[in-house]
Amino acid sequence: MLPEVSTVQALPNHVLQLTFTNGEQKRFDMSPYLHYPVFRKLQNPGFFKLAKVNYGTVTWPGDIDIAPETLYYQGE
C-alpha cells in the first residue's frame, strides 16, 4: 500500500519537503509542473507556501492538488 503524505513544508524554488506515513522523507521539485494550467498559481512563491496536507496528499487553495503517487515515486 502506498504511504500517504503526513507533513509538508514548502521550501524555496518550488520544492516540497515531504514526510510520509512510513517515516520516509523526500523532496519533490514542483518546477517542471508549473507550466501546466492547473499549477500556474503555484508560480507565485506566496501561494506556493500555502501547501498543506489533506487526504494523504499535498493541496493548495482552489482545489489544487497533486497525486500522492507522483510525490512518492518521483520524490528524492
C-alpha positions in Angstrom: 0.0 0.0 0.0 1.3 3.4 -0.9 2.3 5.6 2.1 0.4 8.9 2.4 1.9 12.3 3.0 1.8 13.2 6.7 3.7 16.5 6.6 4.7 19.1 4.0 6.9 22.1 4.1 7.2 24.5 1.1 10.8 25.4 0.5 12.3 28.0 -1.8 12.5 27.3 -5.6 9.2 25.4 -5.6 10.5 22.4 -3.6 8.3 20.4 -1.2 9.8 18.7 1.8 7.6 15.7 2.5 7.3 13.2 5.3 5.3 10.0 4.5 3.3 7.8 6.9 6.1 5.1 6.7 8.6 7.6 8.0 10.4 8.3 4.7 11.3 11.9 3.9 11.6 13.1 0.4 12.0 16.4 -1.5 9.8 17.0 -4.6 10.6 19.7 -7.1 7.4 21.2 -8.5 9.2 23.4 -11.0 8.7 21.1 -14.0 4.9 21.1 -13.4 4.4 24.8 -13.1 3.7 25.3 -16.8 0.5 23.2 -16.6 -2.6 25.4 -16.3 -3.7 23.7 -13.0 -0.4 24.5 -11.3 0.2 28.1 -12.7 -0.9 29.8 -9.5 2.0 27.9 -7.7 4.5 30.1 -9.6 3.7 32.7 -7.0 6.0 31.9 -4.1 3.5 33.2 -1.5 0.8 31.0 -2.9 3.1 28.0 -3.1 3.8 28.4 0.6 0.1 27.7 1.3 0.8 24.0 0.7 -0.8 21.7 3.3 -1.7 18.0 3.7 -5.3 16.9 3.0 -6.5 13.3 2.4 -2.9 12.0 2.3 -1.5 14.3 -0.3 -0.5 17.9 -0.8 -3.1 20.5 -1.6 -3.4 24.3 -2.1 -6.4 26.6 -2.0 -8.7 26.4 -5.1 -8.8 22.6 -5.3 -5.2 22.3 -6.4 -3.6 19.0 -5.5 -1.0 16.6 -6.8 -1.2 12.8 -6.9 0.4 11.2 -3.9 1.9 8.5 -6.2 3.8 11.2 -8.1 5.1 12.7 -4.9 6.3 9.4 -3.6 7.8 7.8 -6.7 9.3 11.0 -8.2 10.5 12.5 -4.9 14.1 12.2 -3.9 
